[in-house]
Amino acid sequence: MIGSTLSFTDEALGWVGKDGNVAPDCRDPFFHVITEMAEVTNFAAAFKPGWTKFKLPRGEVGAMHAWECGDGESVFGPRQPAAGSLFFPVGTDGLIMNWHEGAVLLLRR
């Protein structure tokens, strides 16, 4: 995943291929901020190893964002634990997201 580019637009959420096009993994995406503390606590456990590994100060980690695909059926990212990827903003130019097989990715602008 190192060197890969993730694109967020109103039309699609997906990895940018070598041809410069965004993979059509998630069309017409939308996001919502998760503020329900029980839900945040439930999913934060999946991110804790990443926060530790990347040495991210809690004060720099923003609110949890869940992205969903517009068709309501497809997901971008792993089916577990969240049926898609969850993102936490980190500082002003980063995101941390869950990925397949328990991996946690730190994305930089």
MARVEXLUM-442218 format. One record per residue (C-alpha): x, y, z. Coordinates in nm, 3 decimals, m for minus. Layout:
<pts>
         x         y         z
         X         Y         Z
...
</pts>
This chain:
<pts>
         x         y         z
     0.000     0.000     0.000
     0.302     0.228     0.037
     0.294     0.491    m0.234
    m0.071     0.427    m0.322
    m0.319     0.713    m0.351
    m0.673     0.708    m0.214
    m0.921     0.944    m0.377
    m1.232     1.088    m0.210
    m1.474     1.264    m0.444
    m1.851     1.296    m0.471
    m1.842     1.038    m0.752
    m1.620     0.768    m0.604
    m1.405     0.655    m0.314
    m1.123     0.427    m0.420
    m0.759     0.366    m0.493
    m0.607     0.548    m0.790
    m0.466     0.306    m1.045
    m0.150     0.337    m1.252
    m0.367     0.478    m1.532
    m0.473     0.766    m1.305
    m0.832     0.648    m1.276
    m1.008     0.575    m0.948
    m1.113     0.213    m0.904
    m1.493     0.199    m0.894
    m1.502     0.030    m0.553
    m1.744     0.276    m0.396
    m1.965     0.496    m0.611
    m2.151     0.804    m0.482
    m1.993     0.779    m0.136
    m2.110     0.971     0.165
    m1.982     0.989     0.518
    m2.116     1.053     0.862
    m1.936     1.141     1.181
    m1.982     0.887     1.459
    m2.045     1.063     1.787
    m2.219     0.784     1.979
    m1.954     0.698     2.240
    m2.054     0.331     2.264
    m2.000     0.291     1.889
    m1.668     0.476     1.897
    m1.549     0.262     2.189
    m1.658    m0.052     2.004
    m1.448     0.025     1.697
    m1.159     0.210     1.863
    m1.013    m0.122     1.978
    m0.938    m0.207     1.614
    m0.736     0.114     1.585
    m0.550     0.106     1.915
    m0.255    m0.099     1.780
    m0.220     0.148     1.491
    m0.229     0.450     1.721
     0.041     0.289     1.931
     0.254     0.185     1.634
     0.231     0.524     1.466
     0.280     0.706     1.801
    m0.025     0.927     1.744
    m0.107     1.161     2.033
    m0.475     1.125     2.124
    m0.513     1.503     2.102
    m0.434     1.488     1.728
    m0.689     1.215     1.650
    m1.027     1.355     1.544
    m1.378     1.215     1.542
    m1.450     0.881     1.376
    m1.594     0.903     1.023
    m1.775     0.617     0.853
    m1.790     0.615     0.474
    m2.066     0.433     0.292
    m2.124     0.363    m0.075
    m2.428     0.521    m0.235
    m2.585     0.191    m0.338
    m2.617     0.085     0.027
    m2.478    m0.261    m0.049
    m2.113    m0.238    m0.150
    m1.843    m0.138     0.096
    m1.499     0.013     0.067
    m1.267    m0.185     0.287
    m1.310    m0.487     0.510
    m1.641    m0.646     0.600
    m1.527    m0.677     0.961
    m1.529    m0.517     1.209
    m1.731    m0.234     1.056
    m1.866    m0.343     0.715
    m1.635    m0.092     0.550
    m1.361     0.146     0.640
    m1.366     0.382     0.931
    m1.145     0.688     0.927
    m1.005     0.907     1.201
    m0.851     1.240     1.098
    m0.500     1.287     1.236
    m0.379     1.644     1.260
    m0.446     1.854     0.951
    m0.303     1.627     0.681
    m0.360     1.267     0.782
    m0.612     0.990     0.819
    m0.589     0.658     0.992
    m0.815     0.385     0.858
    m0.882     0.020     0.918
    m0.801    m0.219     0.636
    m0.816    m0.590     0.559
    m0.683    m0.858     0.795
    m0.655    m0.618     1.088
    m0.417    m0.379     0.914
    m0.435    m0.009     1.005
    m0.322     0.242     0.743
    m0.187     0.590     0.808
    m0.262     0.809     0.508
    m0.089     1.142     0.444
    m0.202     1.420     0.213
</pts>
